[in-house]
């Protein structure tokens, strides 16, 4: 009787019809064990696992020293535009042209050709010189030529109620309400930026507009 290993395997498959099912189950269990072993080696230093989920024997996470820099733009860093503004927002364009070829030094035309690339762009934003507009209302008087009575024209009270116009009031209110600027700061901005010397303590409407800071 042949008792070689292949013969015995063949006989086992004949007399054990469940062997194939058991083989498949063993393969599944081996895969589960492999996955569990892989998970045992994971921690916050080699995966996206948070440090709070680290196993007890995991190495301690590396803590970076806190930077002494404050968040945001650093001192000395110049401000810049978040993005280039569209052409319709550009009020003035200055053009720089290369006079000669950087390779053969031939003269280059001033007009762009069909094969020329788009120009590089850099924008500088600036405010125009701001001077507040002052409207003066005058109440004139006239002497009657017949009886000599002086009659004065009265400036309407609805005009006298407002010494600061709606646009300037809205601008100063923005500084006070959104940026917490004090009354003194508002007065400085009004005078230094808009050439509008205001005394908010004496201006009733302005005091209501900028709050009670």
Protein Blocks (a to p, Z undefined) as FASTA:
>chain_A
ZZbfklmmmmmmmmmmklmmmmmmmmmmmmmmmmmmmmmmgcfklccbdfklpcfklccd
ddddddfbdehjdehiacddfbdcdfklpmbdcddddfbdfklopacdfbdcfkbccddd
dddddddddddddddddddddddfklopacdddddfklmmpmbdfklmmmmmmmmmmnop
afklmmmmmmmmnopacdfklmmklmmmnojZZ
